Amino acid sequence: MARTLGAGLRRVVRAADPVSGRLKGTEAQLAGLVERGLAFRHPRAPHGHFLTPAGHRIREGEDDAAGRSGPEPEGGASGGGTSGSRASGGVFAARVGGEEEAAEGGAARVREVRSAWQGLLELRRMSHPDGATDRPCGWERGHLVQAAALALEAAGHRPAGADAGDGGYRVRETPQPEAVAVYEAEGEALRACAATLEAAGWQAGEYTEPRTRTRYLLASPRRA
């Protein structure tokens, strides 16, 4: 499908918000994406256009291809990933903890995280028939680690650096379906992470690894 898109439509898809999938483009471009099943027009005002699941897959594929072929020309967005504040091409990614490279900090990062979180709340609103924003949506269930990390970072929790001894949260995949593990060095900080995730619509329980005796959270998106 990506190969059938013209350069203009590919740019619109690549420039979509990585979380909410909100699109910006001319009416003709947006209509073209709707016609191809890659976007839809939200029925409620202000009637924005958003990527469909197929559109998100195209966007992720476009990002992967752009990353392999090198930087985009000036003004384009490329790259993708979940291990840093931004991938090489400038795509936002929540910090999952343990990244080798330090993330950009300061006010700019705070604004990026806030914007991503607001975009995710909007995606929840338009994904649920009742317009609810208090429980996770399909995108979060398909991107568990990144979604949980975004909830934590948006609430002000500090992600761990490359040195695990420095503290901070770490979000990791688990063999269990629709569940992630969250680690924190301090018990109080771990409980604070649990409270944040529960407020964001997740279920979180505290457990102990049998071999290492490490305490961790097992968190899953709440369905109702």
C-alpha positions, -999 to +999 in steps of 0.1 A: +000+000+000+028+025+009+043+021-026+010+032-042+010+065-023+024+096-039+051+116-022+026+141-009+004+115+008+035+097+022+046+130+038+012+134+054+012+099+068+047+103+082+038+136+098+008+121+117+009+123+154+026+091+165+001+085+193-033+098+183-027+095+145-041+130+139-034+142+104-027+175+089-030+181+052-051+196+024-087+185+019-076+166-012-048+148+006-070+138+036-098+127+013-073+106-006-062+088+026-098+082+036-105+067+002-076+043+006-088+032+041-058+048+058-077+076+076-111+085+088-129+118+096-140+120+132-178+124+134-176+149+162-165+185+159-139+197+150-141+167+126-103+161+125-088+133+104-070+104+120-051+074+108-069+040+109-050+009+122-040+003+086-027+039+084-007+034+115+009+003+101+018+022+069+033+050+090+054+026+111+066+009+079+074+043+064+094+052+095+113+019+094+122+024+057+132+060+063+155+049+091+172+024+069+177+049+040+191+077+061+179+111+073+150+127+056+155+160+037+150+191+058+114+195+069+106+157+068+101+134+098+117+100+099+129+074+123+111+054+150+116+037+182+107+033+219+140+036+236+146+073+239+130+107+241+133+110+203+144+087+176+171+099+152+145+114+129+126+133+156+096+109+163+085+112+200+089+081+221+082+077+258+112+067+279+109+031+291+139+033+314+174+020+309+182+039+277+219+041+269+217+077+258+204+103+282+171+119+271+168+155+264+154+172+295+141+205+305+110+224+295+111+212+259+108+176+270+080+184+294+060+200+266+066+170+243+055+145+270+024+166+278+015+169+242+018+131+237-003+124+267-030+148+255-029+131+221-034+098+238-064+110+258-079+123+225-073+089+210-091+073+239-120+097+235-125+090+199-119+052+202-145+045+229-182+047+219-190+066+251-160+090+246-144+080+278-108+089+285-104+071+318-094+037+303-069+026+278-077+022+241-067-003+214-034+016+205-023+012+241-031-026+241-009-029+210+020-008+225+019-018+261+054-009+271+053+025+254+018+033+267+027+025+303+059+044+301+041+075+287+016+074+316+045+073+341+066+100+324+036+123+319+029+120+357+064+132+365+081+098+373+118+096+365+129+069+341+160+049+350+192+056+332+217+031+319+229+025+355+202+005+373+216+016+406+206+052+401+169+045+405+140+054+383+113+033+366+118+006+340+090-008+320+095-042+304+075-068+283+063-100+300+052-134+287+017-127+299-007-112+274-016-076+279+007-071+308+040-052+315+064-053+344+074-021+361+105-019+383+117+007+407+145+005+432+126+019+461+094+005+475+077+038+479+085+048+444+072+015+431+039+021+449+037+056+435+041+041+400+012+018+408-010+047+419-002+066+387-010+036+365-042+029+383-053+066+379-045+063+342-068+033+337-045+004+344-047-025+369-014-029+389-004-055+415+029-058+433+048-091+431+082-106+440+104-124+416+111-158+432+148-161+422+160-125+428+134-114+454+130-082+433+097-064+438+079-053+407+045-043+393+025-064+369+003-039+351-025-044+326-049-020+308-083-019+324-112-028+301-141-013+320 
